Amino acid sequence: MDIESLVKKYVPMTETAYFILLSLCEPKHGYGISKWVAEKTNGRINLGSGTIYGTIAKMEKDNLICLYDEVDNRRIYEITSRGKKVLKAEIARIKELADISSYFTNSL
């Protein structure tokens, strides 16, 4: 699948997909992803293993992430260059939302 098709498929992202992909800018295993997301969102998002591994399977199939290593029966994943392009597209979309919203902040 070409990158434009992947962007259309993933953007806009669910928060779950966004945080999993963002977390994998540094290699992590499933539990490490869960801890990272909970920490970065101050506990607002707590990902269960089914959610994490379902999303990982989908992203791995689309080559957004790949297996980095396997240590003590833990599969460690990292983002790929294709994943970075999709993540950058989502970050640009979020930035655009924030920029537009800031225009109206004073009137709320």
Long-range contacts (C-beta under 8 A, 24 or more apart in sequence): 1-62, 3-82, 3-85, 3-86, 6-62, 6-64, 6-82, 6-85, 6-86, 7-85, 7-86, 7-89, 9-62, 10-62, 10-64, 10-86, 10-89, 10-90, 11-86, 11-89, 11-90, 11-93, 12-90, 12-93, 13-90, 15-45, 16-45, 16-47, 16-51, 16-55, 17-55, 17-59, 18-87, 18-90, 19-45, 19-47, 20-47, 20-52, 20-55, 20-56, 20-59, 21-59, 21-64, 21-65, 21-79, 21-83, 21-86, 21-87, 21-90, 22-87, 24-65, 24-77, 24-78, 24-79, 24-83, 25-78, 25-79, 25-84, 25-87, 26-78, 27-68, 27-69, 27-76, 27-77, 27-78, 28-76, 28-77, 28-78, 29-71, 29-74, 29-75, 29-76, 29-77, 30-56, 30-74, 30-75, 31-74, 32-76, 59-83
